[in-house]
Amino acid sequence: MKLKNIFGVALAIGCIWSCKNDDDDEIEVVPPRSIIEVSAEDDEEIVSFLKTHFFNYEDFQNPPADFDYKVVFDTIAGDNSDKVSIYDSNELEGIELGSEVISVKSSDFGISDEEEADHTLYYLIARQGAKEGKPTIGDNVYLRYEGLLLDGTLFDASANQPVQFNLSTVVRGFGNGMEYFQTGMGPIENGDGTVSYEGYGVGAIFIPSGLAYFNNTSGSVISSYSPLIFKVDAFAYEKDTDYDGDGIPSYLEDVDGDGNLNNDNTDVETEFTSYLANYNDPDDDGDGIPTIEEIELDDDGNFVGFIDTDGDGVPDHLDNDL
């Protein structure tokens, strides 16, 4: 699965190394490109794809009896010259193309040039899910997906049955994009050991490289600075997932409020052998007292609120000097 988040690895990687084939067998350090320049290039490439391609919107608007509710892309040319582009999909009834601007720091990839750039994430809702509510960046989801490069190359795909993972353990753009999808009804037991869902959300997420792997590669297909596309079937999600079991719903552990849980690590300076962001750390401040003992819970063990014993503005579970 190539959705894996690379934030922890990126902290240890400051640059890409490549071998120089000369008589001296010297090693050349290839510096990462500017995240500002790459962001602009990625957006141009993605917008070009959105303007020159369409998807099978007619099937979604008037589903044939045997329609499998899968998004299919094709180029606007020849017999398809009159098709509405993905970019203009908002003109179509029941179809939504949206976008979100997300700020990304080069330091998120272990780069020390202190650059920061806005990245535009695009999402296509071909069919919105029937169930009210949408997942947060900290929730576990159940879905089916396909990963593509802009040239249509398939680099990853889940099995036909739902796969489950947390939206903060995958590339950032995928997790942020899934926040716009409502899910379906189920699971429905099929009697053969498999399950299915009805009325689930269907669409795609278009991700600039700064919200994916940026200057890193993944597998043999995804090269550095590659924008990605994920087709998704949003089956279900676990509301208020508590990924580390510390009593706090994971989405509330976004301390800096930037929609990225992986750069919130209160005790990073004391974690010498591993990097545990707060949503994945049962003792967020590293004081030896479990987080679950430093927050307010109701009689059923549900999160109620934070506690600030010394009134210094820092909640107890993030304050190691009490």
ZIBEL-V957659 format. One record per residue. N is the residue number from 1. OMEGA is omega in whole degrees, 0 to 359 (* if undefined). BURIAL is I if it has 16 or more other C-alpha atoms within 10 Angstrom, else O. Layout:
n=N omega=OMEGA burial=BURIAL
n=N omega=OMEGA burial=BURIAL
//
This chain:
n=1 omega=185 burial=O
n=2 omega=177 burial=O
n=3 omega=191 burial=I
n=4 omega=177 burial=I
n=5 omega=184 burial=I
n=6 omega=186 burial=I
n=7 omega=182 burial=I
n=8 omega=179 burial=I
n=9 omega=183 burial=O
n=10 omega=179 burial=I
n=11 omega=182 burial=O
n=12 omega=183 burial=O
n=13 omega=180 burial=O
n=14 omega=182 burial=O
n=15 omega=177 burial=I
n=16 omega=179 burial=O
n=17 omega=175 burial=O
n=18 omega=181 burial=O
n=19 omega=180 burial=O
n=20 omega=185 burial=O
n=21 omega=174 burial=O
n=22 omega=185 burial=O
n=23 omega=183 burial=O
n=24 omega=182 burial=O
n=25 omega=180 burial=O
n=26 omega=176 burial=O
n=27 omega=181 burial=O
n=28 omega=176 burial=O
n=29 omega=179 burial=O
n=30 omega=183 burial=O
n=31 omega=177 burial=O
n=32 omega=177 burial=I
n=33 omega=178 burial=O
n=34 omega=180 burial=O
n=35 omega=178 burial=I
n=36 omega=180 burial=I
n=37 omega=182 burial=O
n=38 omega=179 burial=I
n=39 omega=180 burial=I
n=40 omega=180 burial=O
n=41 omega=180 burial=O
n=42 omega=182 burial=I
n=43 omega=178 burial=I
n=44 omega=180 burial=O
n=45 omega=181 burial=I
n=46 omega=180 burial=I
n=47 omega=177 burial=O
n=48 omega=177 burial=O
n=49 omega=182 burial=I
n=50 omega=182 burial=I
n=51 omega=184 burial=I
n=52 omega=180 burial=I
n=53 omega=173 burial=I
n=54 omega=174 burial=I
n=55 omega=186 burial=I
n=56 omega=183 burial=I
n=57 omega=181 burial=I
n=58 omega=177 burial=O
n=59 omega=180 burial=O
n=60 omega=180 burial=I
n=61 omega=179 burial=O
n=62 omega=188 burial=O
n=63 omega=173 burial=O
n=64 omega=186 burial=O
n=65 omega=183 burial=O
n=66 omega=184 burial=O
n=67 omega=182 burial=O
n=68 omega=179 burial=O
n=69 omega=174 burial=I
n=70 omega=178 burial=I
n=71 omega=177 burial=I
n=72 omega=179 burial=O
n=73 omega=173 burial=O
n=74 omega=182 burial=O
n=75 omega=176 burial=I
n=76 omega=182 burial=I
n=77 omega=175 burial=O
n=78 omega=181 burial=O
n=79 omega=181 burial=O
n=80 omega=184 burial=O
n=81 omega=183 burial=O
n=82 omega=182 burial=O
n=83 omega=177 burial=I
n=84 omega=182 burial=I
n=85 omega=174 burial=I
n=86 omega=182 burial=I
n=87 omega=181 burial=I
n=88 omega=185 burial=O
n=89 omega=180 burial=I
n=90 omega=176 burial=I
n=91 omega=184 burial=O
n=92 omega=180 burial=O
n=93 omega=177 burial=O
n=94 omega=182 burial=O
n=95 omega=180 burial=I
n=96 omega=168 burial=I
n=97 omega=181 burial=I
n=98 omega=179 burial=I
n=99 omega=177 burial=I
n=100 omega=177 burial=O
n=101 omega=184 burial=O
n=102 omega=179 burial=I
n=103 omega=181 burial=O
n=104 omega=176 burial=I
n=105 omega=178 burial=I
n=106 omega=179 burial=I
n=107 omega=176 burial=I
n=108 omega=179 burial=I
n=109 omega=178 burial=I
n=110 omega=182 burial=I
n=111 omega=190 burial=I
n=112 omega=182 burial=O
n=113 omega=176 burial=O
n=114 omega=176 burial=O
n=115 omega=177 burial=O
n=116 omega=184 burial=I
n=117 omega=174 burial=I
n=118 omega=178 burial=I
n=119 omega=179 burial=I
n=120 omega=176 burial=I
n=121 omega=180 burial=I
n=122 omega=177 burial=I
n=123 omega=180 burial=I
n=124 omega=175 burial=I
n=125 omega=178 burial=I
n=126 omega=173 burial=I
n=127 omega=178 burial=I
n=128 omega=180 burial=I
n=129 omega=184 burial=I
n=130 omega=184 burial=O
n=131 omega=180 burial=I
n=132 omega=178 burial=O
n=133 omega=180 burial=O
n=134 omega=181 burial=I
n=135 omega=172 burial=I
n=136 omega=181 burial=I
n=137 omega=181 burial=I
n=138 omega=187 burial=I
n=139 omega=168 burial=I
n=140 omega=179 burial=I
n=141 omega=176 burial=I
n=142 omega=187 burial=I
n=143 omega=174 burial=I
n=144 omega=184 burial=I
n=145 omega=169 burial=I
n=146 omega=178 burial=I
n=147 omega=183 burial=I
n=148 omega=165 burial=I
n=149 omega=182 burial=I
n=150 omega=179 burial=I
n=151 omega=177 burial=O
n=152 omega=179 burial=O
n=153 omega=178 burial=O
n=154 omega=179 burial=O
n=155 omega=181 burial=I
n=156 omega=176 burial=I
n=157 omega=176 burial=I
n=158 omega=174 burial=O
n=159 omega=181 burial=O
n=160 omega=178 burial=O
n=161 omega=182 burial=O
n=162 omega=171 burial=I
n=163 omega=184 burial=O
n=164 omega=172 burial=O
n=165 omega=179 burial=O
n=166 omega=185 burial=I
n=167 omega=175 burial=I
n=168 omega=178 burial=I
n=169 omega=179 burial=I
n=170 omega=181 burial=I
n=171 omega=191 burial=I
n=172 omega=183 burial=I
n=173 omega=178 burial=I
n=174 omega=180 burial=I
n=175 omega=179 burial=I
n=176 omega=180 burial=I
n=177 omega=181 burial=I
n=178 omega=180 burial=I
n=179 omega=181 burial=I
n=180 omega=184 burial=I
n=181 omega=166 burial=I
n=182 omega=185 burial=I
n=183 omega=186 burial=I
n=184 omega=181 burial=I
n=185 omega=180 burial=O
n=186 omega=8 burial=O
n=187 omega=177 burial=O
n=188 omega=180 burial=O
n=189 omega=183 burial=O
n=190 omega=178 burial=O
n=191 omega=180 burial=O
n=192 omega=181 burial=O
n=193 omega=179 burial=O
n=194 omega=178 burial=O
n=195 omega=177 burial=O
n=196 omega=180 burial=I
n=197 omega=178 burial=I
n=198 omega=175 burial=O
n=199 omega=181 burial=I
n=200 omega=179 burial=I
n=201 omega=181 burial=I
n=202 omega=178 burial=I
n=203 omega=182 burial=I
n=204 omega=178 burial=I
n=205 omega=182 burial=I
n=206 omega=196 burial=I
n=207 omega=173 burial=I
n=208 omega=186 burial=I
n=209 omega=179 burial=I
n=210 omega=174 burial=I
n=211 omega=177 burial=I
n=212 omega=186 burial=I
n=213 omega=180 burial=I
n=214 omega=185 burial=I
n=215 omega=178 burial=I
n=216 omega=175 burial=I
n=217 omega=176 burial=O
n=218 omega=182 burial=O
n=219 omega=183 burial=O
n=220 omega=186 burial=O
n=221 omega=184 burial=O
n=222 omega=177 burial=I
n=223 omega=179 burial=I
n=224 omega=178 burial=I
n=225 omega=181 burial=I
n=226 omega=168 burial=I
n=227 omega=183 burial=I
n=228 omega=172 burial=I
n=229 omega=172 burial=I
n=230 omega=168 burial=I
n=231 omega=184 burial=I
n=232 omega=168 burial=I
n=233 omega=186 burial=I
n=234 omega=185 burial=I
n=235 omega=186 burial=I
n=236 omega=174 burial=I
n=237 omega=180 burial=I
n=238 omega=184 burial=O
n=239 omega=178 burial=O
n=240 omega=177 burial=I
n=241 omega=174 burial=I
n=242 omega=191 burial=I
n=243 omega=183 burial=I
n=244 omega=177 burial=I
n=245 omega=182 burial=O
n=246 omega=177 burial=I
n=247 omega=182 burial=I
n=248 omega=174 burial=I
n=249 omega=190 burial=I
n=250 omega=183 burial=I
n=251 omega=178 burial=I
n=252 omega=179 burial=I
n=253 omega=173 burial=I
n=254 omega=190 burial=I
n=255 omega=183 burial=I
n=256 omega=174 burial=O
n=257 omega=183 burial=O
n=258 omega=179 burial=O
n=259 omega=179 burial=I
n=260 omega=182 burial=I
n=261 omega=188 burial=I
n=262 omega=177 burial=I
n=263 omega=176 burial=I
n=264 omega=182 burial=I
n=265 omega=187 burial=I
n=266 omega=184 burial=I
n=267 omega=183 burial=I
n=268 omega=184 burial=I
n=269 omega=180 burial=O
n=270 omega=180 burial=O
n=271 omega=186 burial=O
n=272 omega=184 burial=O
n=273 omega=180 burial=O
n=274 omega=176 burial=O
n=275 omega=179 burial=I
n=276 omega=174 burial=I
n=277 omega=186 burial=I
n=278 omega=182 burial=I
n=279 omega=181 burial=I
n=280 omega=186 burial=I
n=281 omega=181 burial=I
n=282 omega=175 burial=I
n=283 omega=191 burial=I
n=284 omega=182 burial=I
n=285 omega=176 burial=I
n=286 omega=182 burial=I
n=287 omega=179 burial=O
n=288 omega=178 burial=O
n=289 omega=181 burial=O
n=290 omega=179 burial=I
n=291 omega=184 burial=I
n=292 omega=178 burial=I
n=293 omega=183 burial=O
n=294 omega=178 burial=I
n=295 omega=180 burial=I
n=296 omega=178 burial=I
n=297 omega=175 burial=I
n=298 omega=184 burial=O
n=299 omega=179 burial=O
n=300 omega=179 burial=O
n=301 omega=179 burial=O
n=302 omega=181 burial=O
n=303 omega=178 burial=I
n=304 omega=181 burial=O
n=305 omega=180 burial=O
n=306 omega=180 burial=I
n=307 omega=177 burial=I
n=308 omega=188 burial=I
n=309 omega=184 burial=O
n=310 omega=175 burial=O
n=311 omega=182 burial=O
n=312 omega=179 burial=O
n=313 omega=179 burial=O
n=314 omega=180 burial=O
n=315 omega=184 burial=I
n=316 omega=186 burial=I
n=317 omega=175 burial=I
n=318 omega=187 burial=I
n=319 omega=184 burial=I
n=320 omega=181 burial=I
n=321 omega=177 burial=O
n=322 omega=* burial=O
//
